Amino acid sequence: MSNSLTIVAKRMAFSAACLGILIFGIVMAILGALLPSIITKFGMEMSKAGSLFMVMTFGMLGGSILFGPLADRFGYRWILVLSTLLISLGFYGIAVAGGMTALVGALLAIGLGGGVVNGGTNSLVADIYPENRGGGLSLLGVFFGVGAFGTPFLLGSLLDLYTYESLMAALAWTMAAPLLFFALVHYPEPKQAEGFPVREALKLTREKPLLLFGAILFMQSGLEMTMGGWTSTYLEQEIGMQGSRAVLFLSFYWAGMMVARTGLGKLLGRIGSYKILYGSLSISLLGAILMISALSQNLAIAGITLLGVGLAAGFPVILGLVGDRYTHLSGTAFSLVLTIGLTGGMIVPWFIGVLAGGTTIRTALGILPLLLLLIFFLLGRVRDSTGE
């Protein structure tokens, strides 16, 4: 367990988690940043483009189901190594894809690897720092923001100079670099090294608070995937930005999230988790209204940035609450709520693509405030069920 690690070993394991979540940040941002270029290359309609998010998130769903039982049974080393390798191969697959079949296969590989990395790194940090899970997960989220912010920023700067295929090939090789580091780090011992308790794990599926946490992450993931995936297209089609410039301004969303998570750990020590969540939702609601009603670039960018700030607390705070409540099978509990959450990340962007195909992307994004109001309601239900 975490208390068997030395301080140096904990720091190395945390560094591995930060590097892993940075890679997941790249995974989360990459499709949205490339979407205008992919639409142009393959001549896609909006509804078909939206289905690409479903493909990648379906892969993430599989990774989220797998990582928890595997981490609780075997530990973290090889799930991080193999999943990162899969992401690297998927990025190279996008670079060489000449048709939809190859593109779909690459996105599935990226999603599967990303789901394992996301769940594994969050669960790892919760194990390393049981005394301050929320703070540790918030700091981890900063590195997610670095990857997610840097991806559209760099691509937006470079797409006028290089093809997206050459950039993806270079990124694929870069993703392979951390493999040796992941293999050499010392991690906490597996919680269930003698055998995985299937019956006890199945009981988690009937835990009302855990299911409510999962439902909140369903909405949260849908919001995050929508913002990461459709923002550049929205800016291009509704606000009239040039494609590379729209990709560049997508980075404002991730920057807002990254900056907010930098201070989140300190706030958690002073303000209760639920107060932080309610405050963050209020900021998100304001940002969503600004963005979808904006007629100017400045208002749209302000709304996008506020959404990044407001959505920053969702995953680290909720996962901290889950880790505190289900310590004996934290990997499996994380696996369950992340699986439910990523289902929302698969369905919501796809649904927005379908709506946009029949109306406009601005009209379709009108469901964002509704999702935020649903999270308000679900938080109240969680507090009622836990008595907090």
ABEGO torsion letter per residue (X at the ends): XAAABBAAAAAAAAAAAAAAAAAAAAAAAAAAAAAAAAAAAAGBBAAAAAAAAAAAAAAAAAAAAAAAAAAAAAEAAAAAAAAAAAAAAAAAAAAABABAAAAAAAAAAAAAAAAAAAAAAAAAAAAABAABAAAAAAAAAAAAAAAAAAAAAAAAAAAAABBAAAAAAAAAAAAAAAAAAAAABBBBBBABAAEBBAAAAAAAAABAAAAAAAAAAAAAAAAAAAAAAAAAAAAAAAAGBBAAAAAAAAAAAAAAAAAAAAAAAAAAAABBAAAAAAAAAAAAAAAAAAAAABABAAAAAAAAAAAAAAAAAAAAAAAAAAAAABAABAAAAAAAAAAAAAAAAAAAAAAAAAAAAABBAAAAAAAAAAAAAAAAAAAAAAAAAAGX
